Amino acid sequence: MADSSRPLLGKVALITGANTGIGRVTARELARQGAQVFIACRSAARAQPVIDELRGLGLAGSMELLPLDLGDFASVRACAQAFLARDLPLHLLINNAGLAGSRGLTASGFELAFGVNHMGHFLLTQLLLDRLRQSAPARIVTVASRAHKRVNGLQWDALRQGTRTRTGVLEYGVSKLANVLFSAELGRRLAGSGVTTYALHPGVVASDVWRSVPWPLRSLMKLAMISPEEGAATTLHCATAPALSSETGLYYDQCAPRPPSAVAQNTALAGELWQRSETWVR
């Protein structure tokens, strides 16, 4: 008989960037509902105190750390292999980690925001897809942003070059457009498999995603932002709401499906991004 107080008992979730912000809240709430949660993030030193704190709350589910640097394909592959070696099912993959306002190139040679926010998650998802299919019903939730609506397309050459703008905000929007395109294309490719996909705007959240935006601009920006607890609501809705089990490939805001930008609905662009991303991760 199902335990209504722990609806995720027996379920396994992997969340990227869950050592802070909305990822941390998401990990806490999934564990509270009984899930076994894997936190995948770059800094073990920063993540372990979070895991210890959450364990100290006496949550129903367990929590473990997986090292992951989304900007380094070797690290992404090692993270996926470490999880697969546990021989566990995977019911929830939450592509949550992200950065904004940073400049440079990833270790794998992509514009920093695009390389971390899209390419790292694209590769991680690809490496875990078979396990997700085997574990169906399963869900893939990708934290995008309404910032995707500020850009009109993808300039392929720019994605392999360093950040061009001074603030990196434009490049962040490009990476979030890639998130929405990827989630929709993934939904189409997984149709009928029992694995459903969701992209979402969490709200403008006062989290560490803005850590590279210079002070005092960062402090001023955060005055108008919502809390991580509020920001995690749509992620949790997409990950757990029973009513969404028949929906896939959609974009959500404030726990409801919303139309993304016109360019984010371009299936030809989504297909080309997928094909190029597949080539780039080989």
VMD Tcl script that draws the C-alpha trace (Angstrom):
set ca {
  {0.00 0.00 0.00}
  {1.37 3.44 -0.96}
  {2.47 5.77 1.80}
  {0.68 9.09 1.14}
  {3.16 10.94 3.35}
  {6.07 9.64 1.28}
  {4.80 9.44 -2.31}
  {8.35 9.14 -3.73}
  {9.42 6.21 -1.57}
  {11.45 3.86 -3.76}
  {12.12 6.55 -6.36}
  {15.61 7.75 -7.30}
  {16.38 11.34 -8.31}
  {19.54 13.01 -9.59}
  {19.74 16.80 -9.35}
  {22.55 18.95 -10.72}
  {23.65 21.98 -8.74}
  {21.64 21.00 -5.68}
  {24.13 22.40 -3.18}
  {22.51 25.84 -3.25}
  {19.43 27.83 -4.28}
  {16.39 26.18 -5.80}
  {18.32 22.95 -6.36}
  {18.92 22.66 -2.64}
  {15.24 23.24 -1.88}
  {14.27 20.72 -4.56}
  {16.61 18.09 -3.09}
  {15.22 18.68 0.40}
  {11.60 18.37 -0.70}
  {12.17 15.25 -2.82}
  {13.95 13.59 0.10}
  {11.14 14.68 2.41}
  {8.77 12.76 0.12}
  {10.92 9.64 0.37}
  {13.15 9.79 -2.71}
  {16.75 8.66 -2.75}
  {18.49 11.82 -3.96}
  {21.85 12.19 -5.67}
  {23.27 15.71 -5.58}
  {25.63 16.30 -8.52}
  {27.77 19.41 -8.22}
  {31.27 20.72 -8.74}
  {32.36 21.45 -5.19}
  {32.30 18.57 -2.72}
  {33.47 20.98 -0.02}
  {30.37 23.13 -0.53}
  {27.97 20.25 -1.06}
  {28.83 18.04 1.91}
  {27.66 20.53 4.58}
  {24.36 20.81 2.70}
  {23.98 17.02 2.63}
  {24.83 16.82 6.31}
  {22.31 19.54 7.13}
  {19.54 17.91 5.12}
  {20.27 14.53 6.65}
  {20.03 16.18 10.06}
  {16.43 17.14 9.31}
  {15.47 13.47 9.55}
  {14.08 13.34 6.02}
  {12.56 10.12 4.75}
  {14.85 9.70 1.76}
  {18.62 9.33 1.59}
  {21.05 11.77 -0.03}
  {24.44 11.27 -1.68}
  {27.02 13.38 -3.52}
  {28.28 12.91 -7.07}
  {31.13 15.16 -8.28}
  {30.19 17.01 -11.49}
  {31.68 19.88 -13.48}
  {29.24 20.52 -16.30}
  {31.81 22.51 -18.24}
  {34.12 19.49 -18.56}
  {32.85 16.56 -20.63}
  {35.27 14.19 -18.90}
  {33.71 15.12 -15.55}
  {30.19 14.69 -16.95}
  {31.06 11.21 -18.19}
  {32.63 10.29 -14.86}
  {29.54 11.48 -13.00}
  {27.20 9.45 -15.19}
  {29.40 6.38 -14.86}
  {29.55 6.73 -11.09}
  {25.76 6.79 -10.94}
  {25.27 3.93 -13.41}
  {27.76 1.81 -11.47}
  {25.35 1.89 -8.52}
  {22.95 -0.21 -10.62}
  {19.94 1.80 -9.45}
  {16.89 2.94 -11.40}
  {16.55 6.63 -12.24}
  {13.08 8.12 -12.08}
  {13.87 11.84 -11.94}
  {16.67 13.71 -13.68}
  {16.56 17.40 -12.80}
  {18.89 19.54 -14.88}
  {18.98 22.41 -12.42}
  {22.54 23.78 -12.28}
  {23.34 26.96 -14.13}
  {25.34 30.13 -14.19}
  {24.75 33.67 -15.44}
  {26.89 36.74 -15.83}
  {30.12 34.77 -16.19}
  {32.52 35.15 -19.10}
  {34.93 32.78 -20.80}
  {35.12 29.28 -22.25}
  {34.43 25.92 -20.66}
  {37.12 23.26 -20.44}
  {35.38 21.54 -23.35}
  {35.59 24.65 -25.54}
  {32.17 26.33 -25.44}
  {30.97 29.78 -24.46}
  {30.74 29.51 -20.71}
  {26.98 29.82 -20.12}
  {26.09 27.68 -23.15}
  {28.68 25.06 -22.27}
  {27.51 24.67 -18.67}
  {23.79 25.33 -18.98}
  {23.17 23.37 -22.18}
  {26.07 21.22 -23.35}
  {26.87 19.69 -19.97}
  {23.25 18.83 -19.35}
  {22.80 17.54 -22.90}
  {25.66 15.07 -22.45}
  {24.57 14.02 -18.95}
  {21.04 13.37 -20.17}
  {22.29 11.35 -23.15}
  {24.44 9.18 -20.90}
  {21.53 8.48 -18.53}
  {18.77 8.03 -21.12}
  {18.87 4.25 -21.25}
  {18.57 4.03 -17.47}
  {15.66 6.49 -17.52}
  {13.88 4.42 -20.18}
  {14.43 1.25 -18.15}
  {12.99 3.01 -15.08}
  {9.88 4.43 -16.76}
  {7.70 6.13 -15.84}
  {10.43 8.72 -15.46}
  {10.77 12.48 -15.89}
  {13.48 14.87 -17.10}
  {13.05 18.40 -15.77}
  {15.23 21.19 -17.16}
  {15.36 24.55 -15.39}
  {15.32 27.14 -18.16}
  {14.29 30.81 -17.89}
  {12.05 33.39 -19.46}
  {15.36 35.00 -20.45}
  {15.15 32.74 -23.51}
  {12.57 35.21 -24.88}
  {15.20 37.95 -25.15}
  {17.16 36.27 -27.94}
  {16.14 35.65 -31.54}
  {18.14 32.55 -32.38}
  {21.44 30.72 -32.11}
  {24.64 31.88 -33.77}
  {26.51 28.60 -34.13}
  {30.00 30.08 -34.40}
  {29.52 32.20 -31.27}
  {28.74 29.10 -29.22}
  {32.33 27.92 -29.69}
  {33.90 31.27 -28.75}
  {34.42 33.15 -25.51}
  {31.70 35.35 -24.06}
  {31.36 38.46 -26.20}
  {29.22 40.77 -24.08}
  {30.54 42.48 -20.96}
  {27.76 41.24 -18.67}
  {27.17 37.78 -20.17}
  {23.41 38.33 -19.90}
  {22.83 37.86 -23.64}
  {24.77 34.60 -23.59}
  {22.73 33.44 -20.61}
  {19.56 33.99 -22.65}
  {21.04 31.98 -25.51}
  {21.80 29.09 -23.14}
  {18.26 29.18 -21.77}
  {16.82 29.15 -25.30}
  {18.91 26.03 -25.87}
  {17.40 24.51 -22.71}
  {13.85 25.03 -23.97}
  {14.64 23.76 -27.47}
  {16.41 20.72 -26.04}
  {13.58 19.78 -23.66}
  {10.98 20.04 -26.43}
  {13.05 17.99 -28.88}
  {13.78 15.43 -26.18}
  {10.05 15.13 -25.54}
  {9.43 14.43 -29.22}
  {12.20 11.83 -29.40}
  {11.01 10.05 -26.24}
  {7.32 9.97 -27.20}
  {5.77 6.69 -26.10}
  {8.78 5.65 -24.01}
  {7.28 6.47 -20.63}
  {9.90 9.21 -20.11}
  {8.42 12.71 -20.16}
  {10.19 16.07 -20.30}
  {9.56 19.52 -18.87}
  {11.28 22.90 -19.21}
  {10.45 25.71 -16.84}
  {10.97 29.27 -15.73}
  {11.43 29.21 -11.94}
  {10.92 32.93 -11.51}
  {13.78 35.37 -11.06}
  {15.35 33.77 -8.01}
  {17.88 35.27 -5.59}
  {20.32 32.37 -5.89}
  {23.99 31.68 -6.62}
  {23.29 31.56 -10.36}
  {24.04 35.32 -10.26}
  {27.29 34.94 -8.32}
  {29.44 36.27 -11.16}
  {27.40 39.44 -11.74}
  {29.49 42.33 -10.37}
  {28.54 44.03 -7.11}
  {26.64 46.36 -6.59}
  {24.55 45.35 -9.63}
  {24.09 41.88 -8.14}
  {22.75 43.30 -4.87}
  {20.35 45.63 -6.66}
  {19.07 42.82 -8.89}
  {18.32 40.58 -5.93}
  {16.03 43.18 -4.33}
  {13.35 42.31 -6.91}
  {13.86 38.55 -6.83}
  {11.91 35.76 -5.17}
  {13.27 33.28 -2.63}
  {14.70 29.86 -3.56}
  {11.72 28.26 -1.80}
  {9.32 30.12 -4.10}
  {11.53 29.43 -7.10}
  {11.56 25.67 -6.52}
  {7.76 25.41 -6.70}
  {7.56 24.94 -10.47}
  {10.47 22.50 -10.52}
  {8.74 20.38 -7.88}
  {5.43 20.63 -9.72}
  {7.02 19.35 -12.95}
  {8.89 16.61 -11.10}
  {6.05 15.25 -8.99}
  {2.55 16.38 -10.00}
  {0.56 13.28 -11.04}
  {-1.52 15.33 -13.48}
  {1.58 16.03 -15.60}
  {2.30 12.37 -16.33}
  {0.53 12.67 -19.69}
  {2.29 15.92 -20.68}
  {5.71 16.16 -22.31}
  {7.93 18.68 -24.06}
  {6.10 21.71 -22.67}
  {7.36 24.87 -21.00}
  {6.04 25.89 -17.56}
  {5.87 29.09 -15.55}
  {4.18 29.44 -12.15}
  {3.23 25.75 -12.21}
  {1.29 26.01 -15.46}
  {2.15 25.37 -19.11}
  {2.90 28.57 -21.01}
  {3.89 29.24 -24.62}
  {7.63 29.83 -24.97}
  {8.96 32.31 -27.50}
  {8.29 31.74 -31.20}
  {11.91 30.81 -31.84}
  {11.77 28.29 -28.98}
  {8.94 26.57 -30.85}
  {11.00 26.21 -34.03}
  {11.27 22.45 -34.49}
  {13.84 22.76 -37.26}
  {16.10 24.82 -34.99}
  {15.61 22.33 -32.15}
  {16.55 19.48 -34.46}
  {19.68 21.24 -35.66}
  {20.73 22.07 -32.10}
  {20.29 18.40 -31.20}
  {22.37 17.21 -34.16}
  {25.15 19.72 -33.52}
  {25.17 18.91 -29.80}
  {25.46 15.20 -30.58}
  {28.45 15.90 -32.81}
  {30.09 18.18 -30.26}
  {29.96 15.65 -27.42}
  {31.53 12.81 -29.43}
}
mol new
graphics top color blue
foreach p $ca { graphics top sphere $p radius 0.5 }
foreach p [lrange $ca 0 end-1] q [lrange $ca 1 end] { graphics top cylinder $p $q radius 0.2 }
display resetview
